[in-house]
Amino acid sequence: DSAGNVYATLWPNRIMVQYAGTTTFVELGIDSPPNDSLINRALAVDSGNHLVAGLDITVGTNGFYGGVSRWTVGGHYAHSLSGGSWTALPWPSQVARNMTPDLIVGDGAGNLYALDDYRWLYYDGAAQTWTVHSTSNYSGYWRDAVYANGKLYAVGSGGGYGTRFVAYDIATKAWIPLSLPPVAPDVGVSLAWDGADHLYLLSGGGTRHVERYQISRNAWAQLPD
């Protein structure tokens, strides 16, 4: 493609990619269903830089049918709100290209922090470089995070890890366990800062629960749905 990535199929339906500047192929994904009833026959890259796969699909004893699937390679991009254009930026070398960090948060100064399981990665917006900022024994199923007054607040639940709510002090690189929200967060959770002393949590999971966290008191209050 235009970025220098090379694509190949691996029998019967695996899509492989050799990223620009690398020497080995890695799995981009698998066309569903994962069995011999679907076979990738041809690959092409369209004008939008999407990978298009031509397929043979066997349905019982009724023969072959044609199909098309479309793939796109994950990346790190900046979007200009004024001009509407997208710019490709460096991908964190610490994360496999067929994976993504759990969360990504901006600090309001052009830098990013990505929570990748048990570690925070730091993106220096000026230098356009990624580094590991800190690691910990907190792991897995992070739902959302927000920046507030020099700290990153992250909430997680599920996957056998239970509910977690932690603060990460950017200056000291310390992970600080905090009081847990009264309603366990679920899929679709959203965390926001009011710019002062409170965080607001939409619990997700198909509910309308709204909870408010007071930073100075490390205390939660449940608000009306």
ROSE-4610 file (N, C-alpha, C; in Angstrom, 1 decimal, always signed):
// ROSE-4610
residu = [D/D/D/S/S/S/A/A/A/G/G/G/N/N/N/V/V/V/Y/Y/Y/A/A/A/T/T/T/L/L/L/W/W/W/P/P/P/N/N/N/R/R/R/I/I/I/M/M/M/V/V/V/Q/Q/Q/Y/Y/Y/A/A/A/G/G/G/T/T/T/T/T/T/T/T/T/F/F/F/V/V/V/E/E/E/L/L/L/G/G/G/I/I/I/D/D/D/S/S/S/P/P/P/P/P/P/N/N/N/D/D/D/S/S/S/L/L/L/I/I/I/N/N/N/R/R/R/A/A/A/L/L/L/A/A/A/V/V/V/D/D/D/S/S/S/G/G/G/N/N/N/H/H/H/L/L/L/V/V/V/A/A/A/G/G/G/L/L/L/D/D/D/I/I/I/T/T/T/V/V/V/G/G/G/T/T/T/N/N/N/G/G/G/F/F/F/Y/Y/Y/G/G/G/G/G/G/V/V/V/S/S/S/R/R/R/W/W/W/T/T/T/V/V/V/G/G/G/G/G/G/H/H/H/Y/Y/Y/A/A/A/H/H/H/S/S/S/L/L/L/S/S/S/G/G/G/G/G/G/S/S/S/W/W/W/T/T/T/A/A/A/L/L/L/P/P/P/W/W/W/P/P/P/S/S/S/Q/Q/Q/V/V/V/A/A/A/R/R/R/N/N/N/M/M/M/T/T/T/P/P/P/D/D/D/L/L/L/I/I/I/V/V/V/G/G/G/D/D/D/G/G/G/A/A/A/G/G/G/N/N/N/L/L/L/Y/Y/Y/A/A/A/L/L/L/D/D/D/D/D/D/Y/Y/Y/R/R/R/W/W/W/L/L/L/Y/Y/Y/Y/Y/Y/D/D/D/G/G/G/A/A/A/A/A/A/Q/Q/Q/T/T/T/W/W/W/T/T/T/V/V/V/H/H/H/S/S/S/T/T/T/S/S/S/N/N/N/Y/Y/Y/S/S/S/G/G/G/Y/Y/Y/W/W/W/R/R/R/D/D/D/A/A/A/V/V/V/Y/Y/Y/A/A/A/N/N/N/G/G/G/K/K/K/L/L/L/Y/Y/Y/A/A/A/V/V/V/G/G/G/S/S/S/G/G/G/G/G/G/G/G/G/Y/Y/Y/G/G/G/T/T/T/R/R/R/F/F/F/V/V/V/A/A/A/Y/Y/Y/D/D/D/I/I/I/A/A/A/T/T/T/K/K/K/A/A/A/W/W/W/I/I/I/P/P/P/L/L/L/S/S/S/L/L/L/P/P/P/P/P/P/V/V/V/A/A/A/P/P/P/D/D/D/V/V/V/G/G/G/V/V/V/S/S/S/L/L/L/A/A/A/W/W/W/D/D/D/G/G/G/A/A/A/D/D/D/H/H/H/L/L/L/Y/Y/Y/L/L/L/L/L/L/S/S/S/G/G/G/G/G/G/G/G/G/T/T/T/R/R/R/H/H/H/V/V/V/E/E/E/R/R/R/Y/Y/Y/Q/Q/Q/I/I/I/S/S/S/R/R/R/N/N/N/A/A/A/W/W/W/A/A/A/Q/Q/Q/L/L/L/P/P/P/D/D/D]
num = [1/1/1/2/2/2/3/3/3/4/4/4/5/5/5/6/6/6/7/7/7/8/8/8/9/9/9/10/10/10/11/11/11/12/12/12/13/13/13/14/14/14/15/15/15/16/16/16/17/17/17/18/18/18/19/19/19/20/20/20/21/21/21/22/22/22/23/23/23/24/24/24/25/25/25/26/26/26/27/27/27/28/28/28/29/29/29/30/30/30/31/31/31/32/32/32/33/33/33/34/34/34/35/35/35/36/36/36/37/37/37/38/38/38/39/39/39/40/40/40/41/41/41/42/42/42/43/43/43/44/44/44/45/45/45/46/46/46/47/47/47/48/48/48/49/49/49/50/50/50/51/51/51/52/52/52/53/53/53/54/54/54/55/55/55/56/56/56/57/57/57/58/58/58/59/59/59/60/60/60/61/61/61/62/62/62/63/63/63/64/64/64/65/65/65/66/66/66/67/67/67/68/68/68/69/69/69/70/70/70/71/71/71/72/72/72/73/73/73/74/74/74/75/75/75/76/76/76/77/77/77/78/78/78/79/79/79/80/80/80/81/81/81/82/82/82/83/83/83/84/84/84/85/85/85/86/86/86/87/87/87/88/88/88/89/89/89/90/90/90/91/91/91/92/92/92/93/93/93/94/94/94/95/95/95/96/96/96/97/97/97/98/98/98/99/99/99/100/100/100/101/101/101/102/102/102/103/103/103/104/104/104/105/105/105/106/106/106/107/107/107/108/108/108/109/109/109/110/110/110/111/111/111/112/112/112/113/113/113/114/114/114/115/115/115/116/116/116/117/117/117/118/118/118/119/119/119/120/120/120/121/121/121/122/122/122/123/123/123/124/124/124/125/125/125/126/126/126/127/127/127/128/128/128/129/129/129/130/130/130/131/131/131/132/132/132/133/133/133/134/134/134/135/135/135/136/136/136/137/137/137/138/138/138/139/139/139/140/140/140/141/141/141/142/142/142/143/143/143/144/144/144/145/145/145/146/146/146/147/147/147/148/148/148/149/149/149/150/150/150/151/151/151/152/152/152/153/153/153/154/154/154/155/155/155/156/156/156/157/157/157/158/158/158/159/159/159/160/160/160/161/161/161/162/162/162/163/163/163/164/164/164/165/165/165/166/166/166/167/167/167/168/168/168/169/169/169/170/170/170/171/171/171/172/172/172/173/173/173/174/174/174/175/175/175/176/176/176/177/177/177/178/178/178/179/179/179/180/180/180/181/181/181/182/182/182/183/183/183/184/184/184/185/185/185/186/186/186/187/187/187/188/188/188/189/189/189/190/190/190/191/191/191/192/192/192/193/193/193/194/194/194/195/195/195/196/196/196/197/197/197/198/198/198/199/199/199/200/200/200/201/201/201/202/202/202/203/203/203/204/204/204/205/205/205/206/206/206/207/207/207/208/208/208/209/209/209/210/210/210/211/211/211/212/212/212/213/213/213/214/214/214/215/215/215/216/216/216/217/217/217/218/218/218/219/219/219/220/220/220/221/221/221/222/222/222/223/223/223/224/224/224/225/225/225]
x = [+0.8/+0.0/+0.9/+0.3/+1.0/+1.9/+1.7/+2.6/+3.7/+3.8/+4.9/+4.6/+3.4/+3.0/+2.8/+3.1/+3.0/+2.0/+1.0/+0.0/+0.0/-0.4/-0.4/-1.6/-2.0/-3.0/-2.3/-2.8/-2.3/-3.5/-3.4/-4.5/-5.1/-6.4/-7.3/-7.8/-7.8/-8.4/-7.7/-6.4/-5.7/-5.1/-5.2/-4.7/-3.4/-2.3/-1.0/-0.5/+0.4/+1.0/+2.4/+3.2/+4.6/+4.7/+4.7/+4.7/+6.0/+5.8/+6.9/+8.1/+9.3/+10.5/+10.8/+9.9/+10.1/+10.4/+10.8/+11.2/+10.4/+9.4/+8.6/+7.1/+6.3/+4.9/+4.2/+3.2/+2.4/+0.9/+0.1/-1.3/-2.0/-2.8/-3.6/-5.0/-5.5/-6.8/-7.2/-8.4/-8.9/-10.3/-10.5/-11.9/-12.8/-14.0/-14.9/-15.8/-16.1/-15.8/-14.5/-13.8/-12.4/-12.4/-12.7/-12.6/-12.5/-12.4/-12.2/-13.4/-14.5/-15.6/-15.4/-14.4/-14.1/-12.6/-12.3/-10.9/-10.6/-9.5/-9.1/-8.4/-8.8/-8.3/-7.4/-7.7/-7.0/-7.0/-6.0/-5.9/-5.7/-6.2/-5.9/-6.1/-5.5/-5.6/-6.3/-7.4/-8.2/-7.7/-8.4/-7.9/-7.9/-8.7/-8.8/-7.8/-6.8/-5.8/-6.3/-7.5/-8.1/-7.6/-7.5/-7.1/-8.4/-8.6/-9.8/-9.5/-10.2/-10.0/-11.1/-10.8/-11.7/-11.8/-13.1/-13.3/-14.0/-13.8/-14.6/-15.3/-16.6/-17.4/-18.1/-17.9/-18.6/-19.8/-21.0/-22.2/-22.7/-22.5/-23.0/-22.5/-23.4/-23.1/-23.6/-23.9/-24.5/-23.4/-22.1/-21.1/-20.5/-19.9/-19.1/-19.9/-19.6/-20.2/-19.0/-19.1/-18.1/-18.4/-17.4/-17.5/-16.4/-16.6/-15.5/-15.5/-14.3/-14.2/-13.2/-13.3/-12.4/-11.7/-10.4/-9.6/-8.9/-8.6/-7.7/-6.7/-5.5/-4.4/-4.5/-4.5/-4.5/-3.3/-3.6/-2.5/-2.7/-1.9/-1.9/-2.0/-3.1/-3.3/-3.7/-3.4/-3.9/-4.9/-6.0/-7.0/-7.0/-6.9/-7.0/-8.4/-8.9/-10.3/-10.6/-9.6/-9.9/-9.8/-8.8/-8.7/-9.3/-9.6/-10.3/-9.4/-8.1/-7.1/-6.6/-6.1/-5.5/-4.0/-3.2/-1.8/-1.3/-0.6/-0.1/+1.0/+1.0/+2.0/+2.6/+3.8/+4.4/+3.5/+3.6/+2.9/+3.8/+3.3/+4.2/+4.8/+6.1/+6.8/+6.6/+6.1/+5.9/+4.6/+3.7/+2.4/+2.4/+2.0/+1.9/+1.0/+1.3/+0.4/-1.0/-1.2/-2.5/-3.3/-2.7/-3.4/-3.5/-4.2/-4.3/-4.3/-3.8/-3.8/-5.3/-5.5/-6.8/-7.4/-6.6/-7.1/-6.1/-6.5/-5.6/-6.1/-5.3/-5.7/-4.8/-5.3/-4.5/-4.3/-3.2/-2.9/-3.2/-3.8/-4.1/-2.9/-1.7/-0.5/+0.1/-0.7/-0.2/+0.5/+0.4/+1.0/-0.1/+0.3/-0.7/-0.2/-1.1/-0.8/-1.7/-1.1/-1.9/-1.7/-2.9/-2.8/-2.9/-1.8/-1.7/-1.6/-2.7/-2.8/-2.2/-0.9/-0.3/+0.7/+0.7/+1.7/+1.1/+1.6/+1.3/+2.4/+2.0/+3.0/+2.8/+3.9/+3.9/+4.2/+3.4/+3.7/+4.1/+5.3/+5.8/+5.3/+4.4/+3.8/+4.8/+5.8/+6.8/+7.8/+8.3/+9.4/+8.8/+7.4/+6.8/+7.4/+7.6/+8.2/+7.3/+7.3/+6.7/+7.7/+7.4/+8.3/+7.3/+7.9/+7.2/+7.3/+6.2/+6.3/+6.3/+5.6/+5.6/+4.9/+5.2/+4.5/+4.1/+3.1/+2.6/+2.0/+1.4/+0.8/-0.7/-1.2/-2.6/-2.7/-3.7/-3.7/-5.1/-5.3/-6.5/-7.8/-8.6/-10.0/-10.2/-9.4/-9.6/-10.7/-11.6/-12.8/-12.7/-12.1/-12.0/-11.0/-10.5/-9.5/-9.7/-9.2/-9.3/-8.1/-7.6/-6.6/-7.2/-6.6/-7.1/-5.9/-5.5/-4.5/-3.2/-2.7/-1.4/-1.5/-2.7/-2.9/-3.8/-3.6/-4.5/-5.4/-6.7/-7.6/-8.2/-8.1/-8.5/-9.5/-10.5/-11.5/-11.6/-11.7/-11.7/-12.6/-13.0/-13.9/-13.9/-14.3/-14.5/-13.3/-13.4/-12.3/-11.6/-12.4/-11.8/-11.0/-10.9/-10.0/-10.8/-12.2/-12.9/-13.0/-13.6/-13.7/-12.4/-11.8/-10.6/-10.8/-10.3/-10.3/-8.9/-8.1/-6.7/-6.4/-5.5/-4.9/-3.4/-2.9/-1.5/-0.9/+0.0/+0.7/+1.8/+1.6/+2.6/+3.9/+4.0/+5.3/+6.1/+5.4/+6.1/+6.1/+5.2/+5.0/+4.4/+3.7/+3.0/+1.6/+1.2/-0.1/-0.8/-2.0/-2.6/-4.0/-4.3/-5.7/-6.6/-7.8/-8.8/-10.1/-10.9/-12.2/-13.0/-13.7/-14.4/-15.8/-16.2/-17.5/-18.6/-19.7/-20.8/-21.4/-21.4/-22.0/-20.8/-20.6/-19.5/-19.6/-18.6/-18.6/-18.7/-19.3/-19.4/-19.1/-19.4/-19.2/-19.9/-19.2/-19.9/-19.7/-18.8/-18.6/-17.9/-18.1/-17.5/-17.1/-15.9/-15.3/-14.9/-15.3/-15.1/-14.7/-13.9/-13.4/-14.1/-14.5/-15.2/-14.2/-12.9/-11.9/-11.6/-12.3/-12.1/-11.8/-12.8/-12.5/-13.3/-14.0/-14.9/-14.7/-14.9/-15.0/-16.4/-16.9/-18.2/-18.1/-18.9/-18.8/-20.2/-20.3/-21.5/-21.2/-22.0/-21.6/-21.6/-22.4/-22.5/-23.3/-23.1/-23.8/-25.3/-25.7/-27.1/-27.9/-27.2/-27.8/-27.7/-28.4/-28.3/-27.7/-26.9/-26.3/-25.2/-25.3/-24.3/-23.7/-22.4/-21.8/-20.7/-20.6/-19.7/-18.6/-17.3/-16.2/-15.5/-15.4/-14.7/-13.2/-12.4/-10.9/-10.3/-10.6/-10.0/-10.4/-11.6/-12.1/-12.0/-11.6/-11.6/-12.9/-14.0/-15.4/-16.3/-17.2/-18.2/-19.6/-20.4/-21.8/-22.6/-23.7/-24.5/-25.5/-25.6/-26.5/-27.8/-28.8/-30.0/-29.7/-30.4/-30.2/-30.6]
y = [-1.2/+0.0/+1.3/+2.4/+3.7/+3.9/+3.2/+3.3/+2.3/+1.4/+0.5/-0.8/-1.1/-2.4/-3.4/-4.7/-5.8/-6.8/-7.2/-8.1/-9.5/-10.5/-11.9/-12.6/-13.7/-14.6/-15.9/-16.5/-17.7/-18.7/-19.8/-20.8/-21.1/-21.1/-20.8/-19.3/-18.7/-17.4/-16.4/-16.5/-15.6/-14.5/-13.3/-12.1/-11.7/-11.7/-11.4/-10.1/-9.4/-8.1/-8.0/-7.5/-7.2/-5.7/-5.1/-3.6/-3.0/-1.8/-1.1/-1.0/-1.3/-1.3/-2.5/-3.5/-4.8/-5.9/-7.1/-8.2/-9.4/-9.4/-10.6/-10.3/-11.3/-11.1/-11.4/-10.7/-11.0/-11.0/-11.7/-11.8/-10.5/-10.1/-8.9/-9.3/-10.5/-11.0/-12.2/-12.7/-13.9/-13.6/-13.9/-13.7/-14.8/-14.5/-15.4/-16.1/-17.3/-18.2/-18.8/-19.1/-19.7/-21.1/-21.5/-22.9/-22.9/-24.1/-24.2/-23.8/-23.4/-23.0/-21.6/-20.9/-19.6/-19.5/-19.2/-19.2/-17.8/-17.2/-15.9/-16.3/-15.6/-15.9/-14.8/-13.5/-12.4/-11.2/-10.4/-9.2/-8.0/-6.8/-5.6/-4.4/-3.3/-2.1/-1.0/-0.5/+0.5/+1.9/+2.9/+4.3/+4.9/+4.3/+4.7/+4.1/+3.3/+2.6/+1.4/+0.9/-0.2/-1.5/-2.6/-3.9/-4.6/-5.0/-5.7/-7.1/-8.1/-9.5/-10.1/-10.8/-11.6/-13.0/-13.5/-14.8/-15.8/-17.1/-18.2/-18.7/-18.9/-19.3/-20.6/-21.6/-22.9/-23.0/-23.2/-23.3/-24.7/-25.6/-27.0/-27.7/-28.3/-28.9/-28.1/-26.8/-26.0/-25.3/-25.6/-25.0/-23.7/-23.0/-21.8/-20.5/-19.6/-18.2/-17.2/-16.1/-15.1/-14.1/-13.5/-12.6/-11.6/-10.5/-9.5/-9.0/-8.9/-8.3/-7.1/-6.2/-5.1/-4.9/-4.7/-4.5/-3.2/-2.7/-1.5/-1.8/-1.3/-1.5/-0.4/-0.9/+0.1/+1.0/+2.2/+3.2/+4.3/+5.3/+6.4/+7.7/+8.4/+9.5/+10.8/+11.9/+13.2/+13.8/+14.3/+14.9/+16.4/+17.2/+18.7/+19.1/+19.7/+20.1/+21.2/+22.1/+23.2/+22.8/+22.0/+21.6/+20.3/+19.5/+18.2/+17.1/+17.4/+16.4/+15.5/+14.3/+13.3/+13.2/+13.1/+12.9/+11.7/+10.8/+9.6/+9.9/+9.4/+9.6/+8.2/+8.3/+7.0/+6.1/+4.8/+3.8/+3.4/+3.1/+2.7/+1.3/+1.3/+0.0/-1.0/-0.6/-1.5/-2.3/-1.9/-2.6/-3.2/-4.5/-5.2/-4.4/-4.4/-3.6/-4.2/-5.4/-6.0/-5.9/-5.1/-4.9/-3.4/-3.0/-1.6/-1.5/-0.3/-0.1/-0.1/-0.3/-0.3/+1.1/+2.1/+3.5/+4.5/+5.7/+6.7/+8.0/+8.8/+10.1/+11.2/+12.4/+13.6/+14.4/+15.1/+15.9/+17.4/+17.7/+19.1/+19.9/+19.3/+20.0/+19.4/+18.6/+17.9/+16.6/+16.1/+14.8/+13.7/+12.5/+11.4/+10.4/+9.7/+8.6/+7.5/+6.3/+5.1/+4.1/+3.6/+2.5/+1.2/+0.4/-0.8/-1.9/-2.4/-3.5/-3.0/-3.3/-3.0/-1.8/-1.1/+0.0/+1.2/+2.3/+3.6/+3.9/+4.1/+4.6/+6.1/+6.7/+8.2/+8.6/+9.4/+10.0/+11.4/+11.8/+13.2/+13.8/+14.7/+15.3/+16.1/+16.7/+17.5/+16.7/+15.7/+14.8/+13.6/+13.4/+12.3/+11.0/+10.7/+9.4/+8.8/+7.5/+6.7/+6.1/+6.2/+5.5/+4.9/+3.9/+3.3/+4.3/+4.8/+5.8/+5.1/+4.0/+3.3/+1.9/+1.0/-0.3/-0.6/-1.5/-1.8/-3.2/-3.6/-4.9/-4.8/-3.6/-3.4/-3.9/-4.7/-5.3/-5.5/-5.4/-5.9/-5.2/-5.2/-4.7/-3.3/-2.4/-1.0/-0.5/+0.3/+0.8/+2.2/+3.1/+4.5/+5.2/+6.3/+7.1/+8.6/+9.4/+10.9/+11.5/+12.7/+13.5/+14.5/+14.8/+15.8/+16.3/+17.5/+18.1/+17.3/+16.9/+16.2/+14.7/+14.2/+12.7/+12.1/+10.8/+10.1/+9.2/+9.3/+8.4/+7.4/+6.1/+5.0/+4.1/+3.7/+2.8/+1.5/+0.3/-0.9/-1.9/-2.9/-4.0/-5.2/-6.3/-7.5/-8.3/-9.4/-10.3/-10.9/-11.1/-11.7/-10.8/-9.5/-8.6/-7.8/-7.8/-7.0/-5.6/-4.7/-3.3/-2.6/-1.8/-1.0/+0.5/+1.3/+2.7/+3.2/+3.7/+4.1/+5.5/+6.2/+7.4/+7.1/+7.7/+7.6/+9.0/+9.2/+10.5/+10.6/+11.5/+11.6/+12.0/+12.9/+13.4/+12.3/+11.6/+10.6/+9.2/+9.0/+7.7/+6.6/+7.1/+6.3/+5.9/+4.6/+4.2/+4.2/+4.8/+5.0/+4.4/+3.3/+2.8/+3.8/+3.9/+4.9/+4.2/+4.9/+4.4/+4.0/+2.8/+2.3/+2.9/+3.1/+3.6/+2.7/+3.2/+2.4/+1.4/+1.8/+0.9/+0.5/-0.8/-1.3/-0.9/-0.3/+0.2/-1.1/-0.8/-1.9/-1.4/-2.2/-1.7/-0.4/+0.5/+1.8/+2.8/+2.5/+3.5/+4.7/+5.9/+7.1/+7.9/+8.4/+9.2/+10.6/+11.6/+13.0/+13.8/+14.9/+15.8/+17.1/+17.8/+19.1/+20.3/+20.0/+21.1/+21.6/+21.0/+21.5/+20.3/+19.9/+18.9/+17.6/+17.5/+16.4/+15.6/+14.3/+13.5/+12.9/+12.7/+12.2/+10.9/+9.9/+8.5/+8.1/+7.8/+7.1/+5.6/+4.8/+3.5/+2.5/+2.8/+1.9/+0.7/-0.3/-1.6/-1.5/-0.6/-0.4/+0.4/+0.9/+1.6/+3.1/+3.9/+5.4/+5.9/+5.1/+5.5/+6.6/+7.6/+8.7/+8.9/+8.8/+8.9/+10.1/+10.8/+11.9/+11.6/+11.7/+11.5/+12.8/+13.1/+14.3/+13.9/+14.5/+14.2/+14.5/+15.7/+16.1/+15.2/+14.5/+13.7/+12.2/+11.8/+10.4/+9.8/+10.4/+9.9/+10.0/+9.0/+9.0/+9.4/+9.9/+10.2/+9.7/+9.0/+8.6/+9.7/+10.1/+11.2/+10.5/+11.3/+10.8/+10.3/+9.2/+8.7/+9.8]
z = [+0.0/+0.0/+0.0/+0.1/+0.0/+1.2/+2.3/+3.4/+3.4/+2.4/+2.3/+3.0/+3.4/+4.0/+2.9/+3.2/+2.2/+2.8/+2.0/+2.5/+1.8/+2.5/+1.9/+2.6/+1.9/+2.5/+2.9/+4.0/+4.5/+4.6/+3.9/+3.8/+5.2/+5.3/+4.2/+4.2/+5.4/+5.4/+6.4/+6.6/+7.4/+6.6/+7.1/+6.4/+7.1/+6.4/+7.0/+6.5/+7.3/+6.8/+7.3/+6.4/+6.7/+6.8/+7.9/+8.1/+7.5/+7.0/+6.4/+7.3/+6.9/+7.7/+8.5/+8.4/+9.1/+8.1/+8.7/+7.8/+8.0/+8.8/+9.0/+8.9/+8.5/+8.4/+9.8/+10.2/+11.4/+10.9/+11.8/+11.5/+11.7/+10.6/+10.7/+11.2/+10.8/+11.2/+10.5/+10.8/+10.1/+9.6/+8.3/+7.8/+8.4/+8.8/+9.4/+8.4/+8.6/+9.7/+9.6/+10.7/+10.7/+10.3/+9.1/+8.6/+7.1/+6.6/+5.1/+4.3/+4.9/+4.0/+3.4/+3.9/+3.4/+3.0/+1.8/+1.3/+0.6/+1.1/+0.5/-0.9/-1.9/-3.3/-3.8/-3.5/-4.0/-3.1/-3.1/-2.3/-3.2/-2.8/-3.5/-2.5/-2.8/-2.0/-2.8/-2.2/-2.9/-2.7/-3.3/-3.3/-1.9/-1.0/+0.4/+1.3/+0.7/+1.4/+2.3/+1.9/+2.5/+1.8/+2.5/+1.9/+1.6/+0.4/+0.0/-0.4/+0.2/-0.1/-0.8/-1.9/-2.7/-2.1/-2.0/-1.2/-2.0/-1.8/-2.2/-0.9/-1.0/+0.2/-0.2/+0.5/+0.3/+1.3/+0.7/+1.6/+1.4/+2.4/+2.3/+1.0/+0.3/-0.9/-2.1/-1.9/-2.9/-3.8/-3.6/-4.4/-3.8/-4.7/-4.3/-4.6/-3.7/-3.9/-3.7/-4.4/-4.3/-3.1/-2.6/-1.5/-1.5/-0.8/-0.6/+0.8/+1.4/+2.7/+2.6/+3.6/+3.6/+4.9/+4.9/+6.1/+6.1/+7.2/+7.3/+8.4/+8.2/+9.2/+10.3/+11.5/+12.6/+12.6/+13.1/+13.0/+14.1/+14.1/+15.0/+14.1/+14.2/+13.3/+14.1/+13.6/+14.1/+13.1/+13.6/+12.8/+13.0/+11.9/+12.0/+12.0/+13.1/+13.2/+12.2/+12.0/+11.1/+9.6/+9.3/+7.9/+7.5/+8.5/+8.2/+7.7/+7.7/+7.1/+8.3/+7.8/+8.8/+8.5/+9.6/+9.4/+10.2/+9.5/+10.1/+11.1/+12.3/+13.3/+13.7/+14.4/+14.8/+15.6/+15.4/+16.2/+17.3/+18.5/+19.6/+19.4/+19.3/+19.0/+20.1/+21.3/+22.4/+22.2/+21.3/+21.1/+19.7/+19.6/+18.3/+17.4/+16.1/+15.2/+15.0/+15.3/+15.2/+16.6/+17.5/+18.8/+19.0/+20.0/+20.4/+21.9/+22.4/+23.9/+24.3/+25.6/+26.2/+26.1/+26.4/+26.5/+26.0/+25.6/+25.3/+25.8/+26.4/+27.1/+26.7/+26.4/+26.2/+27.5/+27.6/+28.8/+28.6/+27.4/+27.1/+26.6/+26.6/+26.2/+24.9/+24.2/+23.0/+23.2/+24.4/+24.7/+25.0/+24.8/+25.0/+26.0/+26.7/+27.6/+27.2/+26.9/+26.5/+27.6/+28.1/+29.1/+28.4/+28.4/+27.7/+28.8/+29.2/+30.2/+31.6/+31.8/+33.1/+33.0/+32.0/+31.8/+31.1/+31.5/+30.8/+29.8/+28.5/+27.5/+27.3/+27.0/+26.9/+25.5/+24.9/+23.5/+23.7/+23.3/+23.3/+22.0/+22.1/+20.9/+20.1/+20.7/+20.0/+19.4/+20.1/+19.5/+18.7/+18.8/+18.1/+18.4/+19.7/+20.2/+21.3/+21.3/+22.4/+23.3/+24.6/+25.6/+26.7/+27.4/+28.5/+29.7/+30.2/+31.3/+32.7/+32.8/+34.1/+33.9/+34.8/+34.8/+36.2/+36.4/+37.7/+37.7/+38.9/+39.0/+38.7/+38.3/+37.9/+36.5/+36.2/+34.9/+34.4/+33.0/+32.3/+32.5/+31.4/+31.3/+31.8/+31.4/+31.7/+30.8/+31.4/+30.6/+30.1/+31.0/+30.5/+31.4/+31.0/+31.8/+31.4/+32.3/+32.1/+32.8/+32.2/+32.8/+33.7/+34.9/+35.8/+36.7/+36.6/+37.5/+37.7/+36.6/+36.7/+37.0/+37.1/+37.3/+36.2/+36.0/+35.1/+36.0/+35.8/+36.6/+35.6/+36.0/+35.2/+36.0/+35.3/+35.9/+35.1/+35.8/+35.1/+35.8/+35.1/+35.7/+34.7/+35.3/+34.5/+34.3/+33.5/+33.2/+34.4/+35.5/+36.7/+37.5/+37.1/+37.9/+38.9/+38.8/+39.7/+39.3/+40.1/+39.8/+40.4/+39.6/+40.0/+39.6/+40.5/+40.2/+40.8/+39.9/+40.3/+39.8/+40.5/+39.9/+39.6/+38.6/+38.2/+38.3/+39.2/+39.3/+38.3/+37.3/+36.2/+36.7/+37.6/+38.1/+38.9/+39.8/+40.6/+40.1/+39.0/+38.4/+39.4/+40.4/+41.4/+41.0/+41.2/+41.0/+42.3/+42.4/+43.7/+43.7/+44.4/+44.5/+45.2/+44.7/+45.2/+45.6/+46.2/+46.6/+45.4/+45.5/+44.3/+44.1/+42.9/+42.6/+43.2/+43.6/+44.2/+43.2/+41.9/+40.9/+40.0/+39.8/+39.0/+37.6/+37.0/+35.6/+34.7/+33.5/+32.5/+31.1/+30.1/+28.8/+28.5/+27.9/+27.5/+28.6/+29.6/+30.7/+30.1/+30.8/+30.3/+31.6/+31.6/+32.7/+32.2/+33.0/+32.6/+33.8/+33.6/+34.6/+34.4/+35.5/+35.3/+35.4/+35.4/+35.4/+36.8/+37.8/+39.2/+40.1/+41.0/+42.0/+41.8/+40.7/+40.5/+39.2/+39.2/+38.1/+38.0/+36.8/+36.6/+35.8/+36.3/+35.7/+35.3/+34.0/+33.5/+33.6/+34.3/+34.6/+33.4/+32.4/+31.2/+31.5/+30.7/+30.9/+30.7/+29.8/+29.6/+30.6/+31.7/+32.7/+32.5/+33.3/+33.3/+34.5/+35.2/+36.5/+36.2/+37.0/+37.0/+38.4/+38.5/+39.8/+39.8/+40.9/+41.0/+42.0/+41.6/+42.5/+42.9/+44.2/+44.6/+44.9/+44.1/+44.1/+45.5/+46.1/+47.4/+48.5/+48.5/+49.6/+49.2/+48.0/+47.6/+47.9/+47.5/+47.9/+46.7/+46.6/+45.6/+46.1/+45.2/+45.4/+44.2/+44.4/+43.3/+43.0/+41.7/+41.3/+40.7/+40.5/+39.9/+38.5/+38.1/+36.7/+35.7]
